[in-house]
Amino acid sequence: MQVFLEADSSSVLGIPYGSAPDRRFWNVKKYPEMVDRIPELSDCPELKEFVRAANSSESRFATLGSEKWCKHVSYPNGATKECGIYVDIMFDTVELCGHENYEQLAAQLKAHGDDLRATEQHSDLTLIRIQPQKIGFRDTLVSGWMAAFWIYGVGNSHDMAAEYCARGLRELMAVLAAATAEVAQGPSQLGTRVFDQLPAFDGDDP
């Protein structure tokens, strides 16, 4: 599995997305039952499962948004299909969402990918790009860092590309779970849980 840490985004992501009256945000960290109501998850069970797990009460992470796509490609390795997913992820407390923690997370994911590549050549058909970005919660004046994870799977059929993309989600979740376990053993047991301060949904009535 190939993993790359990209340069920081130059923009600041505002949560909720957009500006009044078109602001939008699903707070599934505090209200996990809303996962079943998010439109872009309705036809992608693997992404829905990931969002549910990443936002669970046991996880020290939260998702801020996601999307998916599939398209025709023509790559030198012979791949003709690409399926992709992006998901914005942050640690669930202000104290943990410093830039250095995302660098460490990227290093852990890269090491995991290198281990897979050493034993399984075709794991390279999964690629993950990680881009840290500053974030600000408009209604709380809380700021910090998050990271966009761009997950790609390629192959010579839609099913093959979709499976390598889904595998990237599974491998990412495994690393997030390991990072959660590390936090549980450290001093950062508590913190400012910004999602507890946000409404369930920001936007038109879903």
Order of alpha helices (4+ residues) and beta strands (2+ residues): beta-beta-beta-alpha-beta-beta-alpha-beta-beta-alpha-beta
